[in-house]
Structures are given as structure tokens and as C-alpha cells.
């Protein structure tokens, strides 16, 4: 197995997920914020390094979306559960929409992987905007709980959850519209 720097960063993100989950579960919100920021940074860096230094690999193409979905699903599940450690949680309906979209797209991609040219399934701008918005909203939700700032809560929430839900729905529909136009091999 050939490990590139982007692949190592992706593996680091995967290894961060259980530590992040444990931190959230036990109310170590500052630690969870730090770990989530590290995970987000490795996501930015692995793609940047792969593009700049031509370090694309099949392993990376498989692991990167797995790491992303694992981190986001873990964060959505833990951040929507009532907890004595959180004053602010992500609404369950937002988490359910985001996770359901990712599972359906993942299952579709798995099923279609033998029938379609994978190069046609590159992430769209809308998909990247959705992922970026999810990262920001989860980060700010964690931060709001860590700093106990009512100003941040009043300014940013709850409208940000509607933005995430809208983007999740739009990007899911966009994915299927694109997939229906992709020619079979």
C-alpha cells in the first residue's frame, strides 16, 4: 500500500473521530472543538497537497470521502442528542437529513461503481458548499457550547440550521440529477 502525505492526513482524520466522539460524549467541549478543527484542517490540507504535488491515489480517492462522512455523521449524531454538557444542540431533523442524504448517495455510488465511470462523479461546487457549511455550523455549535456565548447563539442560530438543511436537500437532488446524465461505461 502506497501512503502519500494526503493519505496519511486522511488516516489522521479517521483516527481523530473516536477521540472527538469521546470528548463530546464526556463534555470536553474545548477538546472536541480543537479536534474538530484539526480534522477540518486535515481535510483541507490533504486535497490541497494532492492537487499541488500530484499525489492522487486510488486509496486517497476511497478514504477521503469515507473520512469526511465518518466525521460528519459522528458529529451530527452526537451534537443532536440531548446532553447535560450542551445548551445548544443541532436539531435532530437536520442531522437526520444530512446523514440520510450521505447514506443514500454512498449506497448509490457503491451500486453504480461498476456501471459508471468514476471520474464523472467528482464533487460539485454545491456539494462542496454543503460540506463547508456543515463544517462551519458544527464548529460554531461546538464553539457556542464551549464559550457559553449568548451573542453567538442569538446571531447565528437557529437560521443556520435551515441553511444546512436547504443545502443538504439541494445538493442531494443535484447529485442525482448529475448521476442520471452520466453515461455507462
JONOR-V82105 format. One record per residue. N is the residue number from 1. OMEGA is omega as a letter, one per 20 degrees, with the letter a starting at -180 (999 if undefined). D_LAST is the distance of its C-alpha to the last C-alpha in Angstrom with 1 decimal. Layout:
((N & OMEGA & D_LAST) (N & OMEGA & D_LAST))
This chain:
((1 & a & 27.2) (2 & a & 27.4) (3 & r & 29.1) (4 & r & 29.1) (5 & r & 31.5) (6 & r & 28.8) (7 & r & 27.9) (8 & r & 31.6) (9 & r & 32.1) (10 & r & 29.3) (11 & r & 31.0) (12 & r & 34.3) (13 & r & 33.0) (14 & a & 31.9) (15 & r & 35.4) (16 & a & 37.1) (17 & a & 35.8) (18 & r & 38.2) (19 & r & 41.1) (20 & a & 40.3) (21 & r & 40.3) (22 & r & 43.6) (23 & r & 45.1) (24 & a & 44.2) (25 & a & 45.4) (26 & r & 48.7) (27 & r & 49.3) (28 & a & 49.0) (29 & r & 47.5) (30 & r & 48.3) (31 & r & 46.6) (32 & r & 43.6) (33 & a & 43.5) (34 & a & 43.7) (35 & r & 40.9) (36 & r & 38.6) (37 & r & 39.3) (38 & r & 38.6) (39 & r & 35.2) (40 & r & 34.4) (41 & r & 35.5) (42 & r & 33.4) (43 & r & 30.3) (44 & a & 31.3) (45 & a & 32.2) (46 & r & 29.2) (47 & r & 26.8) (48 & a & 29.5) (49 & r & 30.1) (50 & r & 26.4) (51 & a & 26.0) (52 & a & 29.4) (53 & r & 29.4) (54 & a & 25.8) (55 & r & 25.7) (56 & r & 22.2) (57 & r & 21.1) (58 & r & 18.5) (59 & r & 21.6) (60 & r & 22.6) (61 & r & 19.2) (62 & a & 19.7) (63 & a & 23.5) (64 & r & 24.0) (65 & r & 22.6) (66 & r & 24.2) (67 & r & 27.5) (68 & a & 27.4) (69 & r & 26.8) (70 & r & 29.4) (71 & a & 32.0) (72 & r & 31.5) (73 & r & 31.6) (74 & a & 34.7) (75 & a & 36.4) (76 & a & 35.7) (77 & a & 37.0) (78 & a & 40.1) (79 & r & 40.9) (80 & a & 41.0) (81 & r & 43.3) (82 & a & 47.0) (83 & r & 48.8) (84 & a & 52.3) (85 & a & 50.9) (86 & r & 49.2) (87 & a & 50.9) (88 & r & 47.5) (89 & r & 44.4) (90 & r & 41.0) (91 & a & 41.1) (92 & a & 39.3) (93 & r & 37.4) (94 & r & 35.8) (95 & a & 34.9) (96 & r & 33.5) (97 & a & 31.3) (98 & a & 29.9) (99 & r & 29.2) (100 & r & 27.8) (101 & a & 25.3) (102 & r & 24.2) (103 & a & 24.0) (104 & r & 22.0) (105 & r & 19.5) (106 & r & 19.4) (107 & r & 18.9) (108 & a & 16.1) (109 & r & 14.4) (110 & r & 15.2) (111 & a & 13.9) (112 & a & 10.6) (113 & a & 10.1) (114 & a & 8.5) (115 & a & 6.0) (116 & r & 5.3) (117 & a & 5.9) (118 & r & 9.6) (119 & r & 11.1) (120 & a & 10.7) (121 & r & 13.0) (122 & a & 16.1) (123 & r & 19.4) (124 & r & 20.8) (125 & r & 24.5) (126 & r & 25.3) (127 & r & 23.9) (128 & r & 25.9) (129 & r & 29.0) (130 & r & 28.8) (131 & r & 28.7) (132 & r & 31.5) (133 & r & 33.5) (134 & r & 33.2) (135 & a & 34.4) (136 & a & 37.3) (137 & r & 38.4) (138 & r & 38.4) (139 & a & 40.2) (140 & r & 42.8) (141 & r & 43.3) (142 & a & 44.0) (143 & r & 46.2) (144 & r & 48.1) (145 & a & 48.9) (146 & a & 49.9) (147 & r & 52.3) (148 & a & 53.5) (149 & r & 53.3) (150 & r & 54.0) (151 & r & 53.5) (152 & r & 49.8) (153 & a & 49.5) (154 & a & 51.1) (155 & a & 49.2) (156 & a & 45.6) (157 & j & 45.4) (158 & a & 44.6) (159 & a & 42.7) (160 & r & 40.3) (161 & r & 39.0) (162 & r & 38.2) (163 & r & 36.3) (164 & a & 34.1) (165 & r & 33.6) (166 & r & 32.7) (167 & r & 30.2) (168 & a & 28.6) (169 & a & 28.2) (170 & a & 27.1) (171 & r & 24.5) (172 & r & 23.2) (173 & r & 22.9) (174 & r & 21.4) (175 & a & 18.6) (176 & r & 17.7) (177 & r & 18.1) (178 & a & 15.6) (179 & a & 13.1) (180 & a & 13.5) (181 & a & 12.6) (182 & r & 9.3) (183 & r & 6.5) (184 & r & 3.8) (185 & 999 & 0.0))
